[in-house]
Every structure is written in structure tokens, then in C-alpha cells.
Amino acid sequence: MGVVTSILDALRRIGAPTQRSALRRLDEGLRGKEVLGFERVRVRDASGHTDAFVAKTLPVEEVVVVLNEDEVRPLMENAQYGLEFLAAHGVDRGRGWTLEDLDQAFAAWQAGSDKRTYTDQYVIEVLGAMFGDYCATRLNMHWIKLTDRDGSTLAIEGITKAFRGFPYQTISKRIRDSEHGFFVPVFNMLQHNSEKASHRAGTT
């Protein structure tokens, strides 16, 4: 058994609640896939560091379609509703919002008692579009529709580099796990992946 695998097993038993929920999400994502190994990644930024465990798996059959302008437009329309959501939860910076603002507003929404105006699905759709657009703009990514044996989902992937992000799932899983404070570290990990990823064939 490898060192990283031993660490993962220990964290599943005695890790902090956020570590255990993160590992549960990792295990869910690996269900039905052949795992080749795990790697521990530490991403450093101005606020400190983020630790993550990354699994290496055999490739699975999938179909990727890049969304066209007409398909992306409703996502951007959803993102505009996010400004109203932020203002309603104590963040009123207009278009100058930050990832810290997303974290703050998301935490305020979680702590609130009224989920009728801003339902779980509303938050997933609106903040998912905001976060996806933020990442795509800064990390040279575009929106895709990804289809594999588990079904279809919207995601973002590098245009010239081979890396991906799943903004909607990122949010929906934190709602389920009652967690917040994840937008910044998830972006930092994507940025790290963008720097380490290989170039796609035909790009430089």
C-alpha cells in the first residue's frame, strides 16, 4: 500500500469533517473507474496553501462538444442574476465581485432560514454560471457538454491545455455537504492544473 493511500485511509477514519466529505466526493467520482494511483497536491497562494488528493484513472469513453455562442448565452444570462443574489446576501460590488464575495454570499445563504426565494437549484444554476465564467475568462477555458456512461453534464475545459472544471457539481456537492469557503481553493486548484497540464494536440 502506498504512502498516499495510507494517508487517505486514515483521513477517511479520523480526518476533519471537511476532509472526510472531500474524500467522499472523490470516492463518488471514482465509482466504476479503474484507479491507477493517488497523488497529494499542495497548491500555495497568498492566503496559504490548499491540499488536495488527485486520482489517476484509466481513460473512459466520452463525447465532448464545445458549446456555441447561442448555447452559452443563457448561461451568461443566469450569471447576471448572481449580482442580485450577492446583494441580497450582503455583497453589493456590482460587476466587481470576487471569489471571496461568492464564498461570503454562499455562506450567508446557507445560514439563512428562507430557501424559498433562492432555492438550491437556483443557487447551483446562478453561482455555477458565475463561477464557470470566472474560471473560463481567467484560465483560457470554454464551456463544454461532456457525455459519458454516467450521462451528460456541462463543464469547462482548457482551450489549449488538457484540464477541466465542473462548476455546477462543485456547488451542488457543497450544498449537500453543508460546506462553504470553497470557491477560492477550487479556483486555485484549477489554476494549478492549468499550469501543469499538457498542451492539447495541435496547440502550442
Helices and strands as residue ranges (DSSP letters): H 3-14, H 17-30, E 35-45, E 48-57, E 63-66, H 69-88, G 94-96, H 99-111, H 120-139, E 141-148, E 151-158, E 164-165, H 167-177, H 183-196
